[in-house]
Each structure stands twice: as structure tokens, then as C-alpha cells.
């Protein structure tokens, strides 16, 4: 009985966290990465992209970091830190955790996360080549899980 209650609690929390997530067309934005590149949410014509929200204080985000870094070698990934401090603090965290800076955005003001309706971390959006949000996830996702969603959305 306790097991069923835990599973039910997980689903209810997940439903709450996902209730206000943006759906439909991806919100348009552009922002500088910590390496100085300007990245935007424009879809790619032949590939799905991942918009991933995380925080330095989030233990699940830390567990998921290697998955996101692996994906960024093959896909366009916007890796967006929210409520995580100054650029320098995030750069230090990134260096300590083997994170690339060329796709890492500090959403210090929270404006990008508000566009997407993000309430919890990690939150991820898979955008198809037509600019539509095809999948949303809150919580841990495996590398394979992300790859399958990105592949499916890219068809």
C-alpha cells in the first residue's frame, strides 16, 4: 500500500509541475551563452532541438548533467540555468562539472523560464523542426530517453 501511495504522490507532483508548461509553438527568444555566442529558440530545418532548464542547487539536474552534455554533441541543446547565481558562479559550476559553455545560458532574471511556464527543475522541451513543442518532461530522463524523443520529433 505504501508503494502505491508513493507512486501516486510522484504522479501528482509531476502533474502539478507540468500543468503550466508551454505547449504548441516554441516561444521565440535569443540570449547570449556564457561563451558569448547568441543562441535562439529557432527550430532547425532537419533536426529536433532540446531546451533544457536546470539549476545548480538541483540534485536531479546534477545526475542528469552527463546526459545533457552527451546530447549536445549531436543535437542543438539550449542548456538554461535558472535561479543559479551570477555568470561567474555558473561558469565555475560548469567547469567543475565538465559542462560546455557554448550552449549554457544564465536565465538570472527568470524571463526565459517564465516564457516556458517552468515551475520545477529539471524541465525539458523537445522542439520539432516545424517549431512545435513535441515533448515536455519534468524530472530525470535518461540519455536514451532523450535520444528517442529527439529522433521521434525530428521525423
DACORWO-V843048 format. One record per backbone hydrogen bond with DSSP energy under -0.5 kcal/mol. CO is the residue of the C=O (numbers start at 1). NH is the residue of the N-H. Records with the same first field share a line. If there is no record, write none. Layout:
CO: NH ; NH
This chain:
1: 5
2: 6
3: 7
4: 8
5: 9
6: 10
7: 11
8: 12
9: 13
10: 14
11: 15
12: 16
13: 17
14: 18
15: 19
16: 19
18: 21
24: 133
29: 41
31: 39
33: 36
37: 33 ; 39
39: 31
44: 47
47: 44
48: 76
49: 127
50: 52 ; 78
51: 125
52: 80
53: 122 ; 123
54: 82
55: 58
57: 59
58: 62
59: 63
60: 64
61: 65
62: 65
64: 67 ; 68
65: 69
66: 70
67: 71
68: 72
70: 73
71: 74 ; 75
75: 77
76: 50
77: 79
78: 52 ; 80
79: 81 ; 105
80: 54
81: 107
86: 90
87: 91
88: 92
89: 93
90: 94
91: 95
92: 96
93: 97
94: 99
95: 98
101: 34 ; 35 ; 104
103: 79 ; 105
104: 34
105: 81 ; 107
106: 108
107: 83 ; 110
110: 114
111: 115
112: 116
113: 117 ; 118
114: 117
116: 22
122: 139
123: 53
124: 137
125: 51 ; 127
126: 134 ; 135
127: 49
128: 131
131: 26
132: 128 ; 134
133: 24
135: 126
137: 124
142: 146
143: 147
144: 148
145: 149
146: 150
147: 151
148: 152
149: 153
150: 154
151: 155
152: 155
153: 129
